[in-house]
Each structure stands twice: as C-alpha cells, then as structure tokens.
C-alpha cells in the first residue's frame, strides 16, 4: 500500500459515495487509475463494504449502552455459544473480546430503557454462557467515528 492507496481509503472513509472521478480529482490520479486502485483495495480486503451511517435517535433508538460481560465458564464451547448469541441480536452493534475483568464489551442501541432491561435480564443474563453484566447508559455522544487515522500516514 502506498500513499495514493492511503489517500483513497482516507477519502472513502469520509464519503463512501464519491465517484471514481471525484476521488481521482481529490488525490491527483486519473479516474481509470483511481478505479483500478479502488478495485484492488476492495479485492485485497482493505475495503470491506459500504454503508449509510444512520443517527440512532432519528430512527427511535434513543437508548445506547455499553455492557461488560463476564462469562460463566471460560471454554471454547462457552465462548462459541456467546458468539452465536450476540451474532443474532441486532440490538448489539458491536462486541469486543477484552483483557481485564470483563470478557466482552457490547455496544447496544435500543428504543427504550424497558427494552434495554429486557435484553439485559431476559436475553443476556438468561443465557447459560453469561455469568455477570455491568451496564453503562450513554448520556451524550461527544465523538463517534468509524474512520481510521490514515491521513497522518500519507
């Protein structure tokens, strides 16, 4: 990956709807060169997809929370059961395996506290793979970004 590839990734992170012509003009390549590079970045797995970012509050997901999960047992089978559980729940936007006291951190978006309570107590705590939860409700989003800091490396 060279400086042009990093510039392509940086600009696409800012606006995934850029045409090849627009992108090429911004980074100083021809549209055909930019198109080839973009396709190569997609084929190599640097670009894994394109999506619209939706503001949770505008679609009724007024409650966001971060939940630390401690597993009941530490075994490959139990971890697989937990993975299967979180993979099937659309309310869970992200799940991370952690070091430290908790085994996992979940990012959750739901319409109400009632639905968060149901998800935590009935679905997550009700699952045999889970021993403990510790939840924190988001009061305000100060910053949220999916962009990686690629521009500083160009």
Secondary structure by P-SEA (a helix, b strand, c coil): ccaaaaaaaaaaaacccccaaaaaaaacccaaaaaaaaaaaaaaccccbbbbbbccccccccccbbbbbbbccccaaaaaaaaaaaaacccccbbbbbcccccbbbbbbcccaaaaaaaacccccccccccbbbbbbbcccccccccccccccc
